[in-house]
Amino acid sequence: MPIRWTPGSYPKARRSDHVDTYQSATRGTVRVPDPYNWLEEHNTETDEWTSEQERYTRAFLDQIPDRDRLEQAFRASVDYAKFGAPTLHDDGRWYWSYNSGLQHQHVVYRSQDDTLPVFKDGSEPGEIFFDPNVLSDDGTVALTHFEFSKSGKLLAYGLSQSGSDESTLYIRPTDAPLNKRDDNQKLPDEIKHVKFSSVSWTPDSQGFFYQRFPAAQDQPSTNGINTGADENAMVYYHKIGTDQSDDILVHKDKDHPTWMFGITVTEDEKYLVLYTSRDTSRKNLIWITDLKKAKFGESILWQKLFDSFDAEYTYVTNDGPIFYFQTNEGASQRKLISVDVSADAVSPSIVIPERKDALLCDVTRVNKDHFVVQYKRNVKDEIYICDNNGRELERLYSDFVGTMSAHCRDTHSWLFVTMSGFNTPGTIAYYDFKRPEGQRLTPFRQTKVKGLNPDDFETRQVWYPSKDGTQIPMFIVRHKSTPFDGTAPCLQYGYGGFNISIDPFFSPMFLTFIQIYRGVIAVPNIRGGNEFGEDWHLGGSLKNKKNCFDDFIGATEYLVKNKYAGAGKVAINGGSNGGLLVAACVNRAPEGTFGAAVAEVGVLDLLKFHKFTIGKAWTSDYGNPDDPNDFDFIYPISPLHNIPDRVLPPFILLTADHDDRVVPLHSFKHAAQLQHMHSNNPYPLLLRVDKKSGHGAGKSVEKRIQEAADKWGFVAQSMELVWKHEK
């Protein structure tokens, strides 16, 4: 039975008379009211309003009959050992990540010597090397960087607080494991304001390169939240044992304050490679310099290999002056090229040509003269061993359907392959070039899930037409007892943006939900992502962004029409750009299309997103609201500005008070506007604010369980689902 809902009782939000002015290419000056602009500020008034919202939402969620049972079921479903592939580092030991089940954060283990560990059920070999869980009682301190010096004697590691994108770097000797809070073993070095950065050690192990931003001009409020624009990134060299104020500035671009940088030392330790990006389009510059000749500082003489933002270039490896890059220049599905940097002019040669039927996802060097090549064909991964000329020698696990990744280094004669899928928990395989052909690939480690039987579920892929006729692939996962009669509930998840592919993933909490309620999971691979290369991405960005919404709504219509799900029984969900997707689809879909909507940390104010933290970088996908031409396609799709005057489905917005990626003001303003316009909506419109959390990275296991119980309890209650599974 649904719980009682009393419309019109939302906490009140003050409405100001603030108006913003924009320029339209077709309409001239456009005045846009922003009555909740005060929610952009972190002050007492905002804190009081969000606290009232949280109390209001908490009271609703806590009385959902199935909520606590779901929490218990989710906790049981994630309580199993999780681990990563081992890596041999330069100190001669193997390292891997491990979580016994419910630990807040993964722990880094290492072997006692250079012998590859033998893993047995019930215990983890080796010793704990780094346990982030000892750094906080509630799991809100997370490990963000983990880079060993070339000597193997030092570790540079980063820590973030409460899910922030910003980290502080520390250094500790590798002979001093961290397994208690106050061990006093780390060096005095402390490097602050590190954000969106790589860490790359110099060959002499005396220091490393990193990217940082200036300290905030305006001090953040007392709760540690800062929403100022991320600008003026700088690359520095830090020498071990010195103060950060003495770090050497290596590169910045004062004429382009929004550009960001990545820097890496090549595997042969001879060159320094500098990446420059201006947004999230992945188009970048590549400069290199001879590391032995370079004198660190802004006077470094760079060889500008690719000096225009016309394509994506990713460094793979190099044989002396012959550099290999993965690129989409003239190849939407990507290719591998080589460049002789000692030549007078850059003249790329094709090593692995573009395939029209598969996306080249990743290329890594292994065994000194082989490439491990990963393709994506119809959103299913394939991994090949190739020779140095790109000729395919062997395909690994050709019968596997799901997500695969390779873990290897140029100088190693082995590699690990990790595999997972919607109903396949993590599996690790080991490939050894020193073994005879036909015997090189062997199973290494298999995840064993205690709370679920993956064999109780099945996955299929279907294709459906979007509004413009484009065929969209979609994965459908069902419990084998789920009926095919048009009555089943469905969780539909999507993203559709920033060249990010939504590949098959194992989610024990998703599976638990559809097991309990005899439902299905649907994951449409809508345009805007990277499932089929750059053309697919562009088909869902800028003026084509509306295609993402049409694709997603079309998925719901297909599911109902073909009786995978019941009418009004589809709950849509997405986070970040996916939160935008959910809110936009709620605005645009016919009344009654969705049974519930869950938008997490969404980008909802498309007229102001570029003014906060890293938002300016997203203009490559969304457009720039300050450009009159872009304004004309942004304004009609901005969720905040296009809430319709009709009945809306049950809708919950999730955000976090320390989210410095998609700042919480998006969800604050959207919730306030929803509740103002629809104070008498027959279904709840709620805001959930997580404390001491960020955009999602580093969130503790317990926080994820609590969040899942809230959002899926909300869905179950909204769609009047009946608990059907009993062990």
N, C-alpha and C positions, 0 to 999 in steps of 0.2 A: 504494500500500500504506500503511495507517495506521502511524504511528510507534508505537513501543512505549510503553505506558502502565503504570506501576507504581502501583496504588492504595496508599494508606496511608503515603505518603512526604512528606506536607505538612509545612511548618514548624509547630512546635507553638506554640500560643497559651495562655498561662496563663488558667485559669478561676477567677474570684473567686466568692465566695458572696454578692455584692451582690444585693439584692432591692428593687424599687421597688413602692410601694403606690399603687393607683388606686381610684377609686370608680365602681362600676357601678350604673346605675339598676335593673337587674334582679337583680344578684348581690351587691350591697353591696360590701364591701372585697375587692379582688382583688390578690393578691401576684404580681408578675411578675419572675422571675429575670432578671438582666442580667449574666451572667458576664464579658462583655467590655466593661463600662463603662469600664475603664481605657484602652481604645483611643480614648476621647473626648478624652483629654489628649495634647497634643503634648510628649512627653518622651522621654528616652533609650530607655525600654523600648518605647514605640510605634515610634520610629524604627528600632530594631533589628529589630523584628518585620516592619515594612513593607519594610525593606531585604531581609530574608530572603525575603519573599514575592516581591519584584520579581526577585531573582536566580533563584528557583525558576521563576517564570513565564517569565522571559527565556530560561532554558535550554530550556524546552519550545518556545517560539515560534521560537527561532533554528534548531531542527532540523527545522522544517516544510519539506518539499522545495520547495513552491511559494512560500514567503514572499518570498524575494529577487526572484524573477521577478515577483511581484505588485507589489512595491515599484517595480521598474523600469517596469512597465506603467502603474501609477498616476501615476508621475512624468511619463511621456510624455503621459498623457491630460489632465493639468492644465496642461501647458506650452503655454499659448496666451494671447493678450492678453485681459484682462478690463477693463472700464471702466464708469463710471457716466454718467448723463446730465449734461450741462453745466449750470451755474447761473451766472447773471449776478449778481454781488454789487455792493455799493454803492461799491466803488472803480472800477467801470466795466470790470471784467475778468470773463471766464468762467473758472470753476473746475470741475474734474472729477477723479474718482479713476481710477487706472490701475495695472495690474500687468502687466508684460511676460510673465509666465508663472509663474516660480518665485520671485519676490521674496517675502521673508517677509511683508511688509505692503504694502498698497496705498499708492501714492504720489499726492499731490495735485499736479496740473498746473494751470497757468493760461495764458490767452492773453496776447499782447503788448499788446492794446488791446481795445476794445469790439466788435470784429468777431467774429462767431460762427466758431469754427475750422472748417477743412475737414480732415477726417480721411482719411488715405490709408494704405494698407497699408505696413507696414515702418518707419514712423516716427511719433512722436507730436509734434504741433505744440506751439507755446508753450514754456514753461519749467517746470522743476520748482519748485514753490512750497514743498512740505512733504514731506520724505522721512523717515518714522519709522524706516526701516531703518538710518539712520546713528546712531541712539540706542542700539543694542545690536548685538552681533555675532551673537546667536542668535535675533533676532526676537521677544524676549519683552517688548519695550516697544511698547505699542499706543496708537494715537490714539483717544480716546473722545469728546471734545467738539471742535467746530470752529465757532465763532460769530464773525461779523464785527460790528464796531461799526457804528452807523448812518452814521458818517462814512466808513466804508470804510478808515480808516487804521490800525485795530488789529484784531488777532485774539486771541480768548480760546480756548485749546486745552487739552484735558485729556490726560494720559498715565497709563496704568495699567501696573503691573509684574506680570509673570508671570500674566496673566489675572485679576487681582483686579477685583472690582466697584468698589473704591475708586480714585479718581483724584486727581491733583494738577493744579490749573489754573495755566496760565502765560499771559502776554500778550506779544505781539511785534508790531512794526510790520509792516504789509503790504508795505512796500518793502524788507523784509529776509527773503528766502526762506531756508528751512532746508534746506540740502543737504550740510552737514558737521556732525560731532558737536560740536565746540567752537567755535561761531561767535560766542558772546557777544553775540548780537543781541537776545535776549529781555529784557524789562524785569525789574526786581528782584522784582516781585510774585510771590508763591507762595502758592496757596490750597489747603490740605490737607483731608483727610477728606471729600472731595466724593463723594457716593454716591447713585445713583438720582436724579440731578438734571438739570434743564434749566439752560441759561445764557441769560439774556435781558438784553440791553443797554438802558440808558435812551436816550431820543432824543438827549441831548446828548453821548453817547459818552464820558461821564466815568466810567462804571462799569456794573456789571451785578448782577443778582440770581442767587442760586444756593442750593441746599440742601446742608447738611453735617450730619454727626453729631459728637457730642463725641469727643475723643481717647479711645482705649481706656483704661478705668480700670486694667485689668490689662495690662501691657505684653506684646505678643506674644512668642512664643518666638524664639530666635535665627534661625529660618528664615523669619521674617516672616509667620507664619500666625496669624490671630486668628479665633476662633469665637464670641466674645461676641455677645449679642443686639444687633441694630441698633435702638436706641431713642433717643428724644428728638431727633428731627430738627428742624432749625431753618432758617429762610429768612433769609439775610443779603444785605445790599447791600455790594459791594466797590467802593471808589473807587480808580481807577487811581493808582498811585504811593504808596499807603499800605500799611502792614503789615496782615496778616490780623487781628491782635489789635485793630485799630481798626475792623474792619468793623461795620456797623450791623445789629443784630438787628431784623428786620422782622416775623417771626412765629414763634411756637412754641405748643404746647399742652401745658402741664405736666400737665394732668389726663388726657391721653391719650398716653402716651409712645410708643405703637406707630404713631401716625398719621404720615403722610408728606405732603409738599407739592410742588406744582409751580407755577411762577409765570411768567407771560409778559406782555410788552408787546404791546398790540394793533397791528395793521398801520398804523392811522392815528395811532399814537403818543399816543393820548389817555387810554387806560385801562390799568390793571394788573389782570390776572386771576389769582386764586389758586385753585388746585385743592387739595382735601384728600381723601386716601384713607385708609381704615383697614385695608385688606387688599387682596388681589388680585381681589376680586369686581368691580372697576371701578365700583362705586357710589361716587359722590363728591359733595362739596360744591363750589359755585361762588360765590366772593365777588369783587366788583370794587370798584375805587376810581378816582376821577378822578386821573390821574397828575399833572396840573398843580397840583392843590390839595393833594396828599398830601405830608406831611412824613414822610420815611422814619424808621421806628422802630415800636415796638410800639403806639404810640398812633394808628396809621393808622385812619381811620374806614372800615370796609368796608360795602358794600352787599351783604347776604346774599341773592343771587338764589335759590339752591337750597341750603337749609340742613338737609336731612335725607338720610340715606343710603338713598334709596328707588329710585334709578336711576342710570344712567350719563349724564353730560353732557360733551360735548366742544365747546369753543369752535371755531367755524369762521371767522367774520369779523364785522365790524359796519359799519353805515352810521350813523355818529354814535351816537345812543342805541339804535338798533335792532340788537340782537345776534342772531346765528344760532348755534344749537347743534344738534349731532347727539345724539339721545337714544334710549334704549329704554324710557322711561317710558310704560307702557301699550302698548308696541309691541316685542314680542320681536325683530322683524326690523329695528327702528330706523326713525326718521323724522327729518326736519329741521324744526326749529321756529324761530320768531323771537320775541323778547321786547323790549318797549320799556322800557328801564331807567329812563327819566325818568318813567314813570307811577307813580302812588301804590302800585299793587299789581302783582305779577308775573302777567301773563296771557298765556301762550304761545299763539301762532297757528301752525297747521300750514302749512309751506311745501311740503314733500314728504311725503306720507302714507306710512305703512308699506305695503309690498307683502307679501302672504302667500306669494308664490312666489319671492322673492329677498331676500337680506340686504343692507341698505344698509351698505356697508363704510367709505366715505370720501366726504367732500364738501370741496372746496376752491374758493376764489374765484379767478377769472382775468379779465383784460380789464376789470376794474372792475365789470362788470354781468353776468357769467356765472358759472355753477357748473360744475365738473367733478365728475360724480357716478359713483361706482364701486359696482357691485352684485356680489354673488356668487350665482349661480344654479346649484344642484347642483354646487358646488365649482368653478365656472368663472366667471372674472371677465368683467364687461361694463363699459364706460366710455361715458358719455353727456355731451354738451355740453347744458347747460340754460340757460334765461334766468333772470333774477333772481327770477322767481316759481316756479321749479322746473319749468317746462314743457320737455319734452325737445325739442331741436332736431336732434340728430344723434347717432348711435351710431358709435363708432370701432372699426374692424376687427371687424365683426360676425361674420366667419367664423373668427376666432382662438379656439382652445380652449387655455386655460392661465391663467397668472397675469399680471395687468396692474397697473400703478400709474402715476399721473400726477404730474408734477413741475412746479409752477407757483407764481406769486405773484399776489396781487390786482392789482398795478399793471402787470403784464406782459401784453402782447398775444400771447403765445405760450405753449405748453406742450410738454413732452416726455412721451412715453408709453413705458415700458419693458415688454417682454413676454418671457416665458420659459415653458417647460414641460418635461415629462419628457424629451422628445427634441427640444426646441427651445432652443438656447442663446440668450443675451441678444440682443434686438433693440431698437433705440431708434427711435422715430418722432418727427417734428416737426410741430406744428400751429401755423399762423400765422393769426390772425384778420384780418390786413391783406390776405391774399390773397383772390381771388374764391372764392365758394362752389364746392365741388367740387374745388378745387385747394389747399385749406388743409392737408391731411394728406399728408405725404411721408415715405418711409423716410429715416433719418438715419445710422444706423450698425448694422452687423451683426457679431456675434461669429463668428469663424471658428475652429473647433476643429481642431487639427492631428492629434491622436492618435486621433480617432474620426470616424466618419461618422454623424451623427444619423439619416440616412435609412435606416440599417440596423436601426432600431428602430421599433416601433409601440406605441401606447397605446390602451387601451380602458377604459371605465368599466362596471362591473357593479354590481348590487345584490343583496344576500343577506340572509336573515332571521337576526336574532340570537336568542338563547335565548327572549326574551319576544315574539318575532314582529316586532320593530321592523326595518324595512328600512334597511340600512346601505350607503352607497356605497363602492366601492373601485376605485382605479385599478390596472390591471395593465399593466406595461411588459415587453415581450419583445423579444429579438433575433429578427429575422425567420427565422433558422434554428433557433430553439428548437422542439423537438417538442411537439405537443399529445397526448402519449400517456401522461401520468401518470408520467413519469420525470424531468422537469426539476427542478433545484434552484431554490429561491426565497429571496429576501431579503424578509422582511415587516417593514415599518417602521411604527411608530405612536407616538402621543402621548396624545391624549384627555384634555385638562385645561385649566383656567385660561382658558377662552374663546379659545384659540389654534387657529386653523384651519391644518391641514396642506394647503397648496395645492400644485399641480403645481410641481416644482422640477427644475432641471437639475443632475444630479450625474454628472460624468464618471467618477468612481471606481465608482459603482454600475453605470453602463453598461458600463464596462470589465470588471467582474466577470461580468456576465451574458453578455457577448460571449465571454469566455474559456471559461466553463463551460456556455454555451448554457442560460441560466437565465431567470428572470423576477424582476421587482421588483413587490411588492404593497404598496399604501398604502391601508389601510382608514381611512375618515374616521369613526372611532368617536365615540360620545357623550362629552361633556365638553369638546369643542372649540367653535369658533365658526362651524362650517360652515353652520348653520341658525339662528343667533341664540341668545338667552338660554335658550329652552326646551331646546334641544339641549345647551347647557352644563349646565344643571341636571339633565338626564337622566343625567349622568355625574359628578356631584359629591355630596359628603356621603353620605347614606345610599344614594344611587344609584351610588356609585363602582364597585360590583361590576359594573354594566352595562358599564363600559369593558372589563373583563376578559372578560366573556361575548362582547362584540362582537369582541374581538381573537381569541379562541380560535375563534369562529365563522368568522372570515375564513380561518384555516388549514384548518378543516374543509371550507369551500367550495372552496378552491383544490385540495385533494386530491380531493374528490368529483368535481369537474368537470375533472380531469386537467390543470389548469394546472401542478400541481406533483406530485412524487412523494411517496408516504407516507414520512415520516421524512426528507424532503428540504427542509423549511421551516425556515429559521433566522430567529428573531425578534430585532428590534433596536429600541432606543429610548433616548433620553437624558433625564436629569432626571426630570420626571414620567413620561416614556417609559421610563426605567430602572425606576421603580416598576412600570409596566405589565408589562414583561418579567419581572421577578422574581415578581410576583403570578401571572402566567400560568404560569410554570414550576411554581409551587406548586399551581395549581388544575387544570391540564389533565391529561387521562388520560396515563398513561405511554406514551411513544412518539409523542406528538403532534408534538413538535418535534425537528428534527435537530440544532439547536444554539441557544444563546441568548447574546446580547451585550447586557448592561445597562450603560449609560454614565452616570456621575455621578448615580446614582439615589437617590431618597428612599426608604429601605428600612426605617428605624426609625420607624414611624408613631406611636409612643408618645412620642417625644422630639424630633421634627423642629422643634417650635415653640420649643425652648429655645436654638437656635443661629442666629446672624446674622439673616437676614430671614425665618426660618421661621415666626414668629408670623403673618405676613401670609397664609400659606397655609391657615390654619384655615377660611377661607371656602370652600375646595374640599375639604379633607380632614376638617374638623371639629376640635374642640379636645379632646385626650385628657383634659384636666382637667375636662371637663364629663361627668358620669355618663351622660347620654343619648348624647352623641357617642361616648364610650368604647365603648359597646355595638356600634356599627357600625364603629369603627376597628380594634379589637383583632382581630376575625376576618379582616381583610384585610391587616394589616400583614405585609409579606414576611418580615421578620426573625423574627416570632413564629409563623409558620405554615408553616415548611419541612416538607414531608411525609416520612414514613418509607417511601420507595420509591426506585427507581432514577430518578435525575435525568439530563437530557440534558447533553451537553457545555456548560459554562456559564462564561463569562468576565465578570468585573466590571471595568469601567474607571473609574478615578477620577484625580484630580489633587491634588497636595499643596497647591496654593494655591487650591483651590476654596473661595471664601468665600460662595458661593450655597447649593449643597448640599454641606455640608462632608464631607470624605472619610471621617469616622468611620462614616457610613452603610455604605459599601462595606467598610470594615475589619471592622466587627462582623459584617456579613452573610457575608463570606468566611470568617471564623473559625468562625462557627456552621455554615456549609455543610460545611467541611472536618472539623469535629468530628463532626457527625452522620453524614456520609457519607464517612468516611475510606477506605472500600473501594468507593466508587462506581466502576463500570466505566468511567466517562467523567470527564475532568478537570473540576475546579471551581477556577478560577484567579482571581487578582487582579492586575491591571496598574495600577501607580501611575506616572503621568506626572509628571516633575519640572519645576518652574518653569512650571506651567500652572494654569489656573483652570477655570471652568465651561465654557468654550468660546469666548467672545468674545475676539477678539484673538489667537487661536492662530495661529501662523505656518504658512505653507504646508508647510514641511518637516515640522513636527510632525504635521500632518494626514496627510501621506503615510505617515509612519512608523506612525502609529496605524492607518490603514486597512490597511496591509500586515499588521500584527499581527492585527487583529480578523477581517479577511476571510480571511487565511491560516488562522487558527484554525477558521473556519467550513468552509473548503474541506477541511482535514484531517479535521475531525470528521465530515463527511458523505461522505468518501472521493470527492471530486470529481476528475474527470479533465480536465486542460487540453486544450482542443479547438481553440482558435483560434491560428493562426499567421499572421503577416503575410506 
